[in-house]
Amino acid sequence: MTALGVFAVLLVIGFVFGRINEAAHFVDLNRREARLSHMVLSSSKQVPSGAMDTSFVSGNVVVSIDYYKRILAALKSIVGGEIGSYQTLLTRARREAVLRMAEQAHSNGANYVACVRLETASVFQNEQGVGSLEVYAYGTALKTDN
Amino acid sequence: MSQIQLSNLETIPGTKITKHLGLVQGNTVRAKHLGRDILSGLKNIVGGELHAYTELLTESRQQSTSRMMDEARALGANAIICVRYSTSSVSPGASELYAYGTAVVVEPL
C-alpha cells in the first residue's frame, strides 16, 4: 500500500514539475534563439569566402526525463510506436546544446558556425537502467564579411 | 606553451597546410560521484537539466581535448583539423570521452 502511495506521489510530482519545467524551457529557448537569429549555422564543410578568425566552439547539456514520462514511455514500449515524451526531451536538449554553441560563437565575435556536428549519448546509466542523455554540439566559428 | 588551433573543418580558413603529421587523440573515462548522484536522483523525478553532469562532462571533454593537443604539440604541430568527438558508456556510471583529429602545420596565407 505504501509503495503504491509513493508511486502515486512520484507520478504526480513528475507530471506537475516536469510539465512546468518543459514549458519554461521552451519559452527560454525561443527567447534566446530569437536573440541569435543573425547567426548562420551550417552543417556543411564549405566555408564562405573571406572567412576569418576561426575558433572551435561547443555546447553540451545533460538532461533527464521526469518520472511521469518515464512510466508513460515504459507503458508505450509494450505496444510499440512513437514515444512522444522522449522526443520532446531530445528536442529540448538538442536546441539547448546548439544554442550554447551559438552563444559561445557570438561571444567570440563570430557570425557563422560551419561544420556543426551533433552527438547524442546515454551517460551515467545506473543498475536500473535509468540514465541521462547528453547532447553535444560542436563546430567551427567564423567571421564573415556580410 | 604554443597555442594549438582547433577546427573541425578540413582546413583552417585563412591559412595553408604545409605538413600533415597524422592522427592525434586523447581520451578520459569519468565516473560520477555520490554527491552529484543524490541530486540527480531527484532530477530523475522532476526531469530537466542536470547541471552537475553537464559541468562534469564539459570538464572531462576539456581534459581529453588537452591530451589530444599535448600529443599534437609533441609532434610539432600548430593546429588540429577535422576534430571529432565521441562519447560512450563503458560501464554503469562511467562514460568515456574521446577526441581525435589530424595534426598539421599551418602557415598564414
gemmi code that builds the backbone of each chain (N, CA, C; Angstrom):
import gemmi

chains = {
    "A": [
        ("MET", (0.840, -1.212, 0.000), (0.000, 0.000, 0.000), (0.870, 1.255, 0.000)),
        ("THR", (1.912, 1.238, 0.902), (2.827, 2.378, 0.992), (3.544, 2.582, -0.348)),
        ("ALA", (3.963, 1.457, -0.904), (4.691, 1.520, -2.185), (3.826, 2.161, -3.263)),
        ("LEU", (2.568, 1.817, -3.230), (1.640, 2.367, -4.220), (1.459, 3.873, -4.004)),
        ("GLY", (1.406, 4.252, -2.735), (1.288, 5.679, -2.379), (2.482, 6.470, -2.876)),
        ("VAL", (3.698, 5.927, -2.629), (4.934, 6.587, -3.079), (4.936, 6.718, -4.597)),
        ("PHE", (4.531, 5.638, -5.241), (4.469, 5.625, -6.701), (3.543, 6.737, -7.218)),
        ("ALA", (2.360, 6.837, -6.577), (1.382, 7.853, -6.997), (1.915, 9.260, -6.769)),
        ("VAL", (2.578, 9.471, -5.616), (3.137, 10.795, -5.308), (4.216, 11.165, -6.333)),
        ("LEU", (5.104, 10.211, -6.618), (6.171, 10.458, -7.592), (5.592, 10.782, -8.967)),
        ("LEU", (4.531, 10.065, -9.288), (3.882, 10.263, -10.590), (3.323, 11.687, -10.698)),
        ("VAL", (2.668, 12.120, -9.627), (2.075, 13.467, -9.624), (3.171, 14.534, -9.643)),
        ("ILE", (4.206, 14.356, -8.795), (5.319, 15.322, -8.771), (5.964, 15.414, -10.155)),
        ("GLY", (6.219, 14.241, -10.738), (6.825, 14.189, -12.067), (5.972, 14.891, -13.098)),
        ("PHE", (4.698, 14.647, -13.049), (3.771, 15.235, -14.021), (3.746, 16.752, -13.904)),
        ("VAL", (3.547, 17.245, -12.660), (3.414, 18.693, -12.436), (4.719, 19.424, -12.744)),
        ("PHE", (5.821, 19.004, -12.075), (7.075, 19.727, -12.250), (7.663, 19.528, -13.641)),
        ("GLY", (7.496, 18.319, -14.158), (8.013, 18.039, -15.494), (7.369, 18.958, -16.517)),
        ("ARG", (6.062, 19.123, -16.395), (5.307, 19.965, -17.320), (5.712, 21.437, -17.199)),
        ("ILE", (5.832, 21.900, -15.939), (6.216, 23.303, -15.701), (7.621, 23.569, -16.262)),
        ("ASN", (8.552, 22.644, -15.931), (9.935, 22.793, -16.405), (10.008, 22.838, -17.914)),
        ("GLU", (9.266, 21.953, -18.549), (9.334, 21.857, -20.003), (8.803, 23.134, -20.662)),
        ("ALA", (7.664, 23.613, -20.173), (7.076, 24.827, -20.746), (8.030, 26.011, -20.571)),
        ("ALA", (8.627, 26.123, -19.373), (9.548, 27.232, -19.100), (10.781, 27.139, -19.997)),
        ("HIS", (11.242, 25.913, -20.220), (12.424, 25.717, -21.049), (12.165, 26.125, -22.495)),
        ("PHE", (10.989, 25.756, -23.013), (10.661, 26.121, -24.399), (10.553, 27.642, -24.574)),
        ("VAL", (9.990, 28.320, -23.571), (9.897, 29.780, -23.623), (11.302, 30.390, -23.647)),
        ("ASP", (12.166, 29.865, -22.766), (13.541, 30.343, -22.682), (14.299, 30.101, -23.990)),
        ("LEU", (14.091, 28.920, -24.589), (14.749, 28.586, -25.853), (14.326, 29.538, -26.969)),
        ("ASN", (13.017, 29.796, -27.060), (12.513, 30.694, -28.101), (13.112, 32.085, -27.971)),
        ("ARG", (13.197, 32.559, -26.734), (13.716, 33.896, -26.483), (15.197, 33.993, -26.885)),
        ("ARG", (15.978, 32.995, -26.450), (17.410, 33.037, -26.743), (17.699, 32.799, -28.218)),
        ("GLU", (16.886, 31.965, -28.854), (17.092, 31.711, -30.288), (16.787, 32.958, -31.103)),
        ("ALA", (15.763, 33.704, -30.693), (15.400, 34.937, -31.398), (16.537, 35.954, -31.307)),
        ("ARG", (17.216, 35.979, -30.166), (18.300, 36.934, -29.970), (19.497, 36.613, -30.861)),
        ("LEU", (19.659, 35.335, -31.202), (20.805, 34.930, -32.021), (20.396, 34.607, -33.452)),
        ("SER", (19.271, 35.198, -33.904), (18.765, 34.840, -35.228), (19.704, 35.243, -36.371)),
        ("HIS", (20.637, 36.159, -36.108), (21.562, 36.574, -37.168), (22.693, 35.554, -37.387)),
        ("MET", (22.850, 34.645, -36.443), (23.927, 33.656, -36.532), (23.578, 32.586, -37.553)),
        ("VAL", (24.505, 32.350, -38.501), (24.252, 31.317, -39.510), (24.879, 30.011, -39.034)),
        ("LEU", (24.091, 28.969, -38.975), (24.605, 27.657, -38.588), (24.564, 26.768, -39.820)),
        ("SER", (25.655, 26.065, -40.048), (25.699, 25.205, -41.220), (26.363, 23.881, -40.869)),
        ("SER", (25.831, 22.809, -41.430), (26.484, 21.528, -41.158), (27.441, 21.165, -42.295)),
        ("SER", (27.566, 22.086, -43.229), (28.435, 21.841, -44.384), (29.883, 22.184, -44.059)),
        ("LYS", (30.787, 21.507, -44.761), (32.213, 21.776, -44.567), (32.664, 22.996, -45.361)),
        ("GLN", (31.814, 23.374, -46.346), (32.157, 24.546, -47.161), (32.109, 25.812, -46.315)),
        ("VAL", (33.090, 26.654, -46.540), (33.194, 27.876, -45.766), (33.017, 29.057, -46.718)),
        ("PRO", (32.246, 30.071, -46.338), (32.109, 31.229, -47.225), (33.469, 31.893, -47.451)),
        ("SER", (33.657, 32.421, -48.664), (34.963, 33.001, -48.960), (35.189, 34.244, -48.108)),
        ("GLY", (36.426, 34.454, -47.760), (36.769, 35.613, -46.937), (36.522, 35.409, -45.460)),
        ("ALA", (36.283, 34.147, -45.068), (36.058, 33.880, -43.647), (37.372, 33.951, -42.880)),
        ("MET", (37.276, 34.424, -41.661), (38.498, 34.502, -40.845), (38.161, 34.350, -39.365)),
        ("ASP", (39.186, 34.492, -38.547), (39.047, 34.366, -37.091), (38.371, 33.064, -36.674)),
        ("THR", (39.004, 31.972, -37.068), (38.453, 30.663, -36.735), (38.569, 30.370, -35.250)),
        ("SER", (37.523, 29.820, -34.690), (37.638, 29.310, -33.322), (36.749, 28.093, -33.171)),
        ("PHE", (37.164, 27.211, -32.309), (36.394, 25.990, -32.083), (35.349, 26.279, -31.010)),
        ("VAL", (34.095, 25.988, -31.295), (33.036, 26.249, -30.308), (32.230, 24.983, -30.038)),
        ("SER", (31.711, 24.893, -28.832), (30.919, 23.718, -28.489), (29.926, 24.037, -27.388)),
        ("GLY", (28.940, 23.195, -27.262), (27.960, 23.351, -26.191), (27.425, 21.984, -25.827)),
        ("ASN", (27.183, 21.769, -24.549), (26.608, 20.471, -24.191), (25.548, 20.621, -23.119)),
        ("VAL", (24.756, 19.605, -22.989), (23.719, 19.601, -21.961), (23.395, 18.153, -21.596)),
        ("VAL", (23.193, 17.932, -20.312), (22.770, 16.608, -19.851), (21.356, 16.757, -19.314)),
        ("VAL", (20.446, 15.968, -19.827), (19.055, 16.070, -19.373), (18.521, 14.715, -18.914)),
        ("SER", (17.491, 14.811, -18.131), (16.847, 13.609, -17.641), (15.336, 13.755, -17.816)),
        ("ILE", (14.686, 12.648, -18.011), (13.235, 12.658, -18.193), (12.560, 12.594, -16.821)),
        ("ASP", (11.357, 13.160, -16.720), (10.679, 13.098, -15.418), (10.000, 11.746, -15.201)),
        ("TYR", (9.620, 11.503, -13.949), (9.091, 10.206, -13.538), (7.833, 9.813, -14.314)),
        ("TYR", (6.940, 10.767, -14.466), (5.673, 10.519, -15.151), (5.900, 10.060, -16.598)),
        ("LYS", (6.791, 10.793, -17.283), (7.051, 10.457, -18.685), (7.807, 9.148, -18.845)),
        ("ARG", (8.618, 8.847, -17.814), (9.362, 7.582, -17.873), (8.388, 6.405, -17.809)),
        ("ILE", (7.396, 6.530, -16.928), (6.389, 5.474, -16.793), (5.578, 5.373, -18.086)),
        ("LEU", (5.242, 6.537, -18.611), (4.485, 6.605, -19.856), (5.238, 5.910, -20.990)),
        ("ALA", (6.552, 6.186, -21.042), (7.393, 5.603, -22.086), (7.500, 4.088, -21.903)),
        ("ALA", (7.575, 3.657, -20.648), (7.669, 2.224, -20.357), (6.395, 1.512, -20.812)),
        ("LEU", (5.256, 2.161, -20.569), (3.979, 1.581, -20.999), (3.902, 1.537, -22.518)),
        ("LYS", (4.371, 2.615, -23.138), (4.319, 2.720, -24.595), (5.197, 1.666, -25.261)),
        ("SER", (6.300, 1.333, -24.579), (7.221, 0.377, -25.210), (6.668, -1.049, -25.194)),
        ("ILE", (5.554, -1.251, -24.519), (4.922, -2.572, -24.578), (4.216, -2.734, -25.929)),
        ("VAL", (3.515, -1.650, -26.321), (2.770, -1.728, -27.580), (3.551, -1.218, -28.786)),
        ("GLY", (4.674, -0.536, -28.520), (5.480, -0.012, -29.615), (4.946, 1.303, -30.136)),
        ("GLY", (5.620, 1.838, -31.141), (5.196, 3.108, -31.727), (6.049, 4.262, -31.229)),
        ("GLU", (5.684, 5.440, -31.657), (6.468, 6.625, -31.305), (6.279, 6.992, -29.843)),
        ("ILE", (7.399, 7.299, -29.170), (7.333, 7.718, -27.774), (7.515, 9.224, -27.731)),
        ("GLY", (6.400, 9.934, -27.666), (6.409, 11.394, -27.725), (7.163, 12.039, -26.582)),
        ("SER", (7.117, 11.413, -25.402), (7.742, 12.042, -24.240), (9.257, 12.150, -24.389)),
        ("TYR", (9.895, 11.130, -24.964), (11.335, 11.196, -25.174), (11.674, 12.125, -26.321)),
        ("GLN", (10.757, 12.197, -27.274), (11.008, 13.046, -28.437), (11.132, 14.518, -28.038)),
        ("THR", (10.215, 14.997, -27.169), (10.315, 16.410, -26.750), (11.558, 16.635, -25.894)),
        ("LEU", (11.915, 15.636, -25.102), (13.114, 15.770, -24.270), (14.350, 15.947, -25.140)),
        ("LEU", (14.461, 15.128, -26.187), (15.621, 15.216, -27.070), (15.620, 16.509, -27.869)),
        ("THR", (14.428, 16.959, -28.261), (14.332, 18.233, -28.981), (14.856, 19.369, -28.110)),
        ("ARG", (14.397, 19.374, -26.865), (14.847, 20.410, -25.918), (16.355, 20.372, -25.751)),
        ("ALA", (16.874, 19.174, -25.565), (18.307, 19.018, -25.320), (19.126, 19.472, -26.516)),
        ("ARG", (18.682, 19.099, -27.721), (19.429, 19.477, -28.919), (19.412, 20.982, -29.140)),
        ("ARG", (18.233, 21.564, -28.965), (18.145, 23.015, -29.158), (19.017, 23.749, -28.147)),
        ("GLU", (19.006, 23.248, -26.919), (19.815, 23.865, -25.864), (21.310, 23.764, -26.187)),
        ("ALA", (21.766, 22.587, -26.604), (23.187, 22.387, -26.900), (23.632, 23.265, -28.074)),
        ("VAL", (22.803, 23.308, -29.111), (23.130, 24.124, -30.291), (23.170, 25.611, -29.904)),
        ("LEU", (22.226, 25.993, -29.057), (22.152, 27.381, -28.609), (23.385, 27.776, -27.796)),
        ("ARG", (23.827, 26.889, -26.925), (25.027, 27.171, -26.125), (26.244, 27.327, -27.009)),
        ("MET", (26.303, 26.498, -28.059), (27.400, 26.603, -29.013), (27.337, 27.945, -29.741)),
        ("ALA", (26.130, 28.321, -30.192), (25.937, 29.584, -30.913), (26.267, 30.775, -30.002)),
        ("GLU", (25.916, 30.671, -28.733), (26.211, 31.755, -27.797), (27.716, 31.922, -27.595)),
        ("GLN", (28.418, 30.781, -27.576), (29.880, 30.848, -27.455), (30.475, 31.496, -28.702)),
        ("ALA", (29.947, 31.125, -29.877), (30.408, 31.706, -31.136), (30.169, 33.217, -31.129)),
        ("HIS", (29.001, 33.608, -30.644), (28.644, 35.022, -30.572), (29.607, 35.784, -29.674)),
        ("SER", (29.939, 35.200, -28.536), (30.856, 35.892, -27.621), (32.281, 35.914, -28.170)),
        ("ASN", (32.587, 35.035, -29.147), (33.889, 35.082, -29.819), (33.878, 36.084, -30.973)),
        ("GLY", (32.761, 36.737, -31.185), (32.658, 37.725, -32.256), (32.364, 37.126, -33.621)),
        ("ALA", (31.918, 35.881, -33.660), (31.648, 35.224, -34.948), (30.200, 35.438, -35.364)),
        ("ASN", (29.935, 35.258, -36.656), (28.549, 35.323, -37.126), (28.171, 34.099, -37.965)),
        ("TYR", (29.043, 33.102, -37.952), (28.830, 31.915, -38.780), (29.438, 30.717, -38.060)),
        ("VAL", (28.712, 29.624, -38.011), (29.302, 28.389, -37.475), (29.204, 27.317, -38.548)),
        ("ALA", (30.365, 26.868, -39.001), (30.406, 25.872, -40.067), (30.637, 24.491, -39.467)),
        ("CYS", (30.280, 23.488, -40.244), (30.561, 22.096, -39.882), (30.000, 21.718, -38.512)),
        ("VAL", (28.758, 22.082, -38.278), (28.141, 21.753, -36.989), (27.897, 20.246, -36.915)),
        ("ARG", (28.351, 19.648, -35.854), (28.138, 18.220, -35.631), (27.421, 18.038, -34.297)),
        ("LEU", (26.514, 17.105, -34.266), (25.766, 16.825, -33.043), (25.966, 15.381, -32.622)),
        ("GLU", (26.073, 15.209, -31.337), (26.270, 13.864, -30.844), (25.381, 13.615, -29.641)),
        ("THR", (24.734, 12.491, -29.629), (23.843, 12.154, -28.512), (24.351, 10.887, -27.859)),
        ("ALA", (24.428, 10.886, -26.550), (24.899, 9.690, -25.862), (24.141, 9.499, -24.569)),
        ("SER", (23.986, 8.262, -24.210), (23.367, 7.915, -22.938), (24.501, 7.823, -21.918)),
        ("VAL", (24.426, 8.642, -20.876), (25.549, 8.680, -19.930), (25.122, 8.310, -18.517)),
        ("PHE", (26.086, 7.833, -17.765), (25.929, 7.540, -16.336), (24.690, 6.712, -16.019)),
        ("GLN", (24.488, 5.684, -16.788), (23.347, 4.830, -16.555), (23.571, 4.025, -15.268)),
        ("ASN", (22.554, 3.924, -14.423), (22.714, 3.121, -13.205), (22.199, 1.707, -13.431)),
        ("GLU", (22.211, 0.905, -12.366), (21.865, -0.516, -12.484), (20.423, -0.726, -12.951)),
        ("GLN", (19.573, 0.217, -12.601), (18.164, 0.077, -13.013), (17.934, 0.534, -14.453)),
        ("GLY", (18.995, 0.964, -15.088), (18.850, 1.410, -16.468), (18.343, 2.827, -16.603)),
        ("VAL", (18.254, 3.530, -15.445), (17.819, 4.921, -15.507), (19.052, 5.798, -15.707)),
        ("GLY", (19.105, 6.442, -16.812), (20.274, 7.255, -17.090), (19.887, 8.614, -17.597)),
        ("SER", (20.896, 9.357, -17.990), (20.658, 10.682, -18.520), (21.154, 10.711, -19.948)),
        ("LEU", (20.676, 11.694, -20.678), (21.093, 11.844, -22.055), (21.978, 13.061, -22.178)),
        ("GLU", (23.053, 12.910, -22.908), (23.867, 14.078, -23.167), (23.816, 14.397, -24.647)),
        ("VAL", (23.645, 15.678, -24.942), (23.757, 16.128, -26.327), (24.927, 17.082, -26.392)),
        ("TYR", (25.801, 16.853, -27.349), (26.976, 17.687, -27.516), (26.966, 18.241, -28.938)),
        ("ALA", (27.089, 19.539, -29.052), (27.125, 20.178, -30.370), (28.460, 20.881, -30.509)),
        ("TYR", (29.096, 20.741, -31.669), (30.347, 21.466, -31.876), (30.509, 21.888, -33.315)),
        ("GLY", (31.322, 22.885, -33.511), (31.507, 23.405, -34.851), (32.654, 24.413, -34.880)),
        ("THR", (32.869, 24.988, -36.043), (33.928, 25.971, -36.200), (33.303, 27.338, -36.426)),
        ("ALA", (33.559, 28.242, -35.500), (33.001, 29.587, -35.609), (33.883, 30.449, -36.503)),
        ("LEU", (33.243, 31.260, -37.338), (33.969, 32.109, -38.290), (33.394, 33.492, -38.300)),
        ("LYS", (34.181, 34.418, -38.818), (33.679, 35.746, -39.046), (33.615, 35.977, -40.553)),
        ("THR", (32.450, 36.321, -41.060), (32.325, 36.611, -42.495), (31.994, 38.085, -42.686)),
        ("ASP", (32.186, 38.546, -43.931), (32.025, 39.985, -44.193), (30.561, 40.436, -44.136)),
        ("ASN", (29.678, 39.587, -44.771), (28.294, 40.074, -44.867), (27.467, 39.732, -43.637)),
    ],
    "B": [
        ("MET", (54.131, 27.667, -23.692), (53.406, 26.615, -24.406), (52.726, 27.230, -25.632)),
        ("SER", (53.002, 26.627, -26.785), (52.449, 27.200, -28.010), (50.953, 26.931, -28.126)),
        ("GLN", (50.287, 27.866, -28.757), (48.841, 27.748, -28.954), (48.563, 26.804, -30.114)),
        ("ILE", (47.626, 25.897, -29.923), (47.224, 24.983, -30.998), (45.839, 25.403, -31.452)),
        ("GLN", (45.700, 25.630, -32.743), (44.382, 25.997, -33.278), (43.565, 24.740, -33.533)),
        ("LEU", (42.306, 24.801, -33.161), (41.431, 23.655, -33.386), (40.374, 24.000, -34.408)),
        ("SER", (40.042, 23.024, -35.246), (38.970, 23.239, -36.201), (38.379, 21.891, -36.571)),
        ("ASN", (37.066, 21.826, -36.735), (36.522, 20.551, -37.210), (36.250, 20.581, -38.711)),
        ("LEU", (36.786, 21.615, -39.367), (36.757, 21.658, -40.832), (37.975, 20.896, -41.358)),
        ("GLU", (38.038, 20.770, -42.672), (39.201, 20.091, -43.248), (40.374, 21.046, -43.456)),
        ("THR", (40.122, 22.324, -43.216), (41.172, 23.331, -43.353), (41.020, 24.307, -42.205)),
        ("ILE", (41.964, 25.218, -42.102), (41.761, 26.341, -41.205), (41.693, 27.582, -42.092)),
        ("PRO", (40.513, 28.187, -42.202), (40.355, 29.309, -43.133), (41.416, 30.393, -42.902)),
        ("GLY", (41.962, 30.890, -44.008), (42.973, 31.936, -43.919), (44.382, 31.409, -43.737)),
        ("THR", (44.529, 30.087, -43.757), (45.868, 29.518, -43.624), (46.074, 28.427, -44.669)),
        ("LYS", (47.328, 28.016, -44.804), (47.662, 26.974, -45.779), (48.341, 25.843, -45.015)),
        ("ILE", (47.912, 24.609, -45.288), (48.513, 23.463, -44.593), (49.830, 23.114, -45.279)),
        ("THR", (50.903, 23.104, -44.524), (52.194, 22.802, -45.136), (52.675, 21.401, -44.799)),
        ("LYS", (52.121, 20.827, -43.752), (52.585, 19.497, -43.360), (51.502, 18.748, -42.602)),
        ("HIS", (51.295, 17.476, -42.944), (50.362, 16.624, -42.201), (51.169, 15.750, -41.264)),
        ("LEU", (50.774, 15.688, -40.007), (51.542, 14.908, -39.028), (50.792, 13.695, -38.505)),
        ("GLY", (49.615, 13.434, -39.044), (48.884, 12.222, -38.667), (47.901, 12.394, -37.531)),
        ("LEU", (47.302, 11.261, -37.188), (46.212, 11.246, -36.206), (46.720, 11.515, -34.781)),
        ("VAL", (45.998, 12.363, -34.089), (46.269, 12.575, -32.666), (44.974, 12.341, -31.904)),
        ("GLN", (45.112, 11.897, -30.679), (43.907, 11.569, -29.929), (44.077, 11.774, -28.428)),
        ("GLY", (42.980, 11.858, -27.758), (43.001, 11.993, -26.300), (41.719, 11.420, -25.751)),
        ("ASN", (41.801, 10.772, -24.610), (40.556, 10.266, -24.021), (40.586, 10.365, -22.502)),
        ("THR", (39.433, 10.195, -21.920), (39.325, 10.142, -20.471), (38.047, 9.377, -20.128)),
        ("VAL", (38.114, 8.614, -19.057), (36.917, 7.915, -18.585), (36.571, 8.508, -17.236)),
        ("ARG", (35.337, 8.922, -17.098), (34.926, 9.588, -15.864), (33.743, 8.882, -15.237)),
        ("ALA", (33.776, 8.832, -13.928), (32.633, 8.299, -13.186), (31.992, 9.453, -12.441)),
        ("LYS", (30.700, 9.341, -12.255), (30.003, 10.345, -11.458), (30.310, 10.064, -9.991)),
        ("HIS", (30.168, 11.062, -9.128), (30.368, 10.748, -7.713), (29.067, 10.868, -6.939)),
        ("LEU", (29.091, 10.305, -5.742), (27.867, 10.097, -4.983), (27.070, 11.362, -4.718)),
        ("GLY", (27.774, 12.423, -4.335), (27.091, 13.680, -4.019), (26.264, 14.178, -5.188)),
        ("ARG", (26.872, 14.081, -6.360), (26.173, 14.521, -7.565), (25.028, 13.585, -7.882)),
        ("ASP", (25.197, 12.334, -7.486), (24.220, 11.313, -7.807), (22.912, 11.499, -7.047)),
        ("ILE", (23.020, 11.911, -5.786), (21.816, 12.092, -4.963), (20.934, 13.181, -5.569)),
        ("LEU", (21.575, 14.267, -5.948), (20.840, 15.378, -6.551), (20.216, 14.966, -7.883)),
        ("SER", (20.959, 14.142, -8.624), (20.449, 13.744, -9.931), (19.300, 12.751, -9.780)),
        ("GLY", (19.268, 12.024, -8.661), (18.147, 11.127, -8.385), (16.856, 11.910, -8.288)),
        ("LEU", (16.992, 13.087, -7.691), (15.853, 13.997, -7.567), (15.423, 14.490, -8.949)),
        ("LYS", (16.439, 14.806, -9.756), (16.158, 15.310, -11.112), (15.514, 14.249, -11.986)),
        ("ASN", (15.788, 12.987, -11.649), (15.177, 11.901, -12.409), (13.675, 11.839, -12.171)),
        ("ILE", (13.214, 12.492, -11.111), (11.770, 12.525, -10.828), (11.111, 13.719, -11.521)),
        ("VAL", (11.735, 14.894, -11.377), (11.108, 16.093, -11.952), (11.551, 16.389, -13.385)),
        ("GLY", (12.623, 15.740, -13.811), (13.102, 15.954, -15.171), (13.876, 17.248, -15.326)),
        ("GLY", (14.473, 17.443, -16.481), (15.186, 18.684, -16.755), (16.689, 18.502, -16.791)),
        ("GLU", (17.388, 19.628, -16.828), (18.841, 19.584, -16.963), (19.533, 19.207, -15.662)),
        ("LEU", (20.575, 18.395, -15.781), (21.401, 18.041, -14.633), (22.698, 18.836, -14.749)),
        ("HIS", (22.707, 20.015, -14.116), (23.826, 20.938, -14.284), (25.154, 20.333, -13.855)),
        ("ALA", (25.134, 19.555, -12.780), (26.377, 18.956, -12.278), (27.000, 18.032, -13.317)),
        ("TYR", (26.148, 17.268, -14.001), (26.658, 16.356, -15.026), (27.110, 17.106, -16.272)),
        ("THR", (26.391, 18.178, -16.613), (26.803, 18.991, -17.758), (28.212, 19.525, -17.528)),
        ("GLU", (28.432, 20.038, -16.304), (29.759, 20.557, -15.952), (30.806, 19.458, -15.961)),
        ("LEU", (30.450, 18.326, -15.371), (31.378, 17.198, -15.299), (31.827, 16.775, -16.691)),
        ("LEU", (30.879, 16.691, -17.623), (31.227, 16.263, -18.973), (31.993, 17.339, -19.738)),
        ("THR", (31.696, 18.608, -19.440), (32.448, 19.694, -20.071), (33.916, 19.626, -19.645)),
        ("GLU", (34.117, 19.471, -18.341), (35.483, 19.349, -17.802), (36.212, 18.167, -18.418)),
        ("SER", (35.517, 17.029, -18.477), (36.145, 15.812, -18.992), (36.523, 15.968, -20.450)),
        ("ARG", (35.640, 16.630, -21.194), (35.905, 16.818, -22.611), (37.092, 17.752, -22.810)),
        ("GLN", (37.185, 18.751, -21.921), (38.337, 19.645, -21.981), (39.624, 18.871, -21.728)),
        ("GLN", (39.548, 17.918, -20.793), (40.731, 17.123, -20.500), (41.138, 16.258, -21.686)),
        ("SER", (40.165, 15.598, -22.322), (40.541, 14.766, -23.467), (41.051, 15.638, -24.614)),
        ("THR", (40.478, 16.844, -24.761), (40.956, 17.765, -25.800), (42.388, 18.199, -25.504)),
        ("SER", (42.668, 18.498, -24.237), (44.020, 18.972, -23.940), (45.043, 17.836, -24.070)),
        ("ARG", (44.605, 16.602, -23.846), (45.513, 15.461, -24.073), (45.817, 15.310, -25.562)),
        ("MET", (44.782, 15.524, -26.377), (44.969, 15.471, -27.825), (45.915, 16.594, -28.269)),
        ("MET", (45.737, 17.781, -27.662), (46.590, 18.920, -28.021), (48.039, 18.692, -27.591)),
        ("ASP", (48.233, 18.050, -26.443), (49.598, 17.725, -25.992), (50.291, 16.812, -26.986)),
        ("GLU", (49.531, 15.852, -27.487), (50.084, 14.922, -28.461), (50.486, 15.666, -29.741)),
        ("ALA", (49.638, 16.588, -30.168), (49.919, 17.374, -31.370), (51.158, 18.253, -31.164)),
        ("ARG", (51.241, 18.823, -29.970), (52.371, 19.696, -29.639), (53.681, 18.916, -29.687)),
        ("ALA", (53.630, 17.674, -29.173), (54.817, 16.826, -29.167), (55.278, 16.489, -30.583)),
        ("LEU", (54.332, 16.477, -31.517), (54.683, 16.198, -32.913), (55.166, 17.454, -33.636)),
        ("GLY", (55.063, 18.591, -32.983), (55.476, 19.839, -33.593), (54.395, 20.509, -34.425)),
        ("ALA", (53.133, 20.169, -34.160), (52.037, 20.767, -34.929), (51.638, 22.118, -34.324)),
        ("ASN", (50.975, 22.934, -35.127), (50.406, 24.160, -34.562), (48.890, 24.240, -34.766)),
        ("ALA", (48.323, 23.181, -35.323), (46.869, 23.147, -35.483), (46.384, 21.710, -35.572)),
        ("ILE", (45.121, 21.513, -35.221), (44.492, 20.201, -35.408), (43.226, 20.430, -36.232)),
        ("ILE", (43.134, 19.710, -37.334), (41.941, 19.847, -38.185), (41.087, 18.583, -38.080)),
        ("CYS", (39.869, 18.680, -38.587), (38.943, 17.535, -38.591), (38.741, 16.950, -37.198)),
        ("VAL", (38.622, 17.801, -36.210), (38.430, 17.313, -34.839), (37.045, 16.674, -34.705)),
        ("ARG", (37.000, 15.498, -34.137), (35.734, 14.814, -33.885), (35.710, 14.330, -32.440)),
        ("TYR", (34.500, 14.227, -31.905), (34.330, 13.733, -30.537), (33.454, 12.500, -30.543)),
        ("SER", (33.678, 11.666, -29.574), (32.764, 10.548, -29.421), (32.609, 10.220, -27.937)),
        ("THR", (31.408, 9.876, -27.560), (31.094, 9.591, -26.153), (30.534, 8.187, -26.070)),
        ("SER", (31.024, 7.411, -25.126), (30.411, 6.104, -24.959), (30.304, 5.731, -23.499)),
        ("SER", (29.301, 4.933, -23.247), (29.043, 4.459, -21.902), (29.823, 3.164, -21.756)),
        ("VAL", (30.855, 3.148, -20.914), (31.695, 1.958, -20.841), (31.280, 0.989, -19.743)),
        ("SER", (30.749, 1.519, -18.663), (30.236, 0.648, -17.607), (29.172, 1.442, -16.869)),
        ("PRO", (28.337, 0.793, -16.036), (27.315, 1.579, -15.338), (27.955, 2.708, -14.534)),
        ("GLY", (27.515, 3.904, -14.780), (28.020, 5.038, -14.026), (29.305, 5.649, -14.539)),
        ("ALA", (29.844, 5.137, -15.642), (31.072, 5.732, -16.182), (30.939, 5.970, -17.680)),
        ("SER", (31.546, 7.049, -18.145), (31.490, 7.374, -19.559), (32.879, 7.691, -20.088)),
        ("GLU", (33.102, 7.342, -21.316), (34.371, 7.699, -21.935), (34.163, 8.838, -22.912)),
        ("LEU", (35.056, 9.804, -22.851), (35.018, 10.911, -23.799), (36.289, 10.844, -24.613)),
        ("TYR", (36.121, 10.842, -25.910), (37.247, 10.623, -26.800), (37.293, 11.743, -27.830)),
        ("ALA", (38.458, 12.296, -28.032), (38.637, 13.350, -29.025), (39.723, 12.923, -29.993)),
        ("TYR", (39.520, 13.144, -31.272), (40.572, 12.820, -32.227), (40.580, 13.801, -33.383)),
        ("GLY", (41.693, 13.876, -34.048), (41.820, 14.811, -35.157), (43.129, 14.591, -35.888)),
        ("THR", (43.402, 15.441, -36.848), (44.632, 15.332, -37.627), (45.535, 16.519, -37.302)),
        ("ALA", (46.735, 16.206, -36.860), (47.693, 17.264, -36.521), (48.345, 17.784, -37.795)),
        ("VAL", (48.398, 19.088, -37.915), (49.005, 19.693, -39.112), (49.849, 20.905, -38.735)),
        ("VAL", (50.663, 21.310, -39.680), (51.385, 22.576, -39.529), (50.752, 23.539, -40.528)),
        ("VAL", (50.311, 24.674, -40.062), (49.710, 25.656, -40.966), (50.538, 26.940, -40.986)),
        ("GLU", (50.438, 27.623, -42.116), (51.105, 28.920, -42.261), (50.080, 29.927, -42.747)),
        ("PRO", (50.183, 31.173, -42.312), (49.243, 32.181, -42.820), (49.419, 32.345, -44.323)),
        ("LEU", (48.332, 32.593, -45.024), (48.386, 32.772, -46.483), (49.139, 34.043, -46.837)),
    ],
}
model = gemmi.Model(1)
for chain_id, residues in chains.items():
    chain = gemmi.Chain(chain_id)
    for i, (resn, *xyz) in enumerate(residues, 1):
        res = gemmi.Residue()
        res.name, res.seqid = resn, gemmi.SeqId(i, " ")
        for name, pos in zip(("N", "CA", "C"), xyz):
            atom = gemmi.Atom()
            atom.name, atom.element = name, gemmi.Element(name[0])
            atom.pos, atom.b_iso = gemmi.Position(*pos), 0.0
            res.add_atom(atom)
        chain.add_residue(res)
    model.add_chain(chain)
structure = gemmi.Structure()
structure.add_model(model)
structure.setup_entities()
